[in-house]
Amino acid sequence: MLLIEIPVAILLGLSLAIRGWGRPEDQSGAPTMDWVPVLWLGGFTLGVLIIAIVFLLSAHPYAGAVQLLIAAIALSFTMTACHEEYERAHPPPLPTCPTRAGTPCTSPDSATDR
């Protein structure tokens, strides 16, 4: 089972990495949260966890323990992807400008300050 999971994990990682290449970083407004990486990694984690339970119930404790370890690692990747997507979708607010009360600071631009 481990020999099947390794290529699946590599393919999953490559597809998620390639998917992020075309993402424009300069969007106006807040971007929406992208759930695809979270769902793909969560599905992989769930599959590994099911395999671990099958191994544990079929009297293969060492194989089940290895699968549980892989599931824990996959869960950490899933939670990291979820956190990164949340942070990307919810950027921190701009600090308030001390010269103009209550308005957010922007980059200095001579055309807008007139």
Secondary structure, 3 states (H helix, E strand, C coil): CHHHHHHHHHHHHHHHHHHCCCCCCCCCCCCCCCCHHHHHHHHHHHHHHHHHHHHHHCCCHHHHHHHHHHHHHHHHHHHHHHHHHHHHHCCCCCCECCCCCCCECCCCCCCCCC
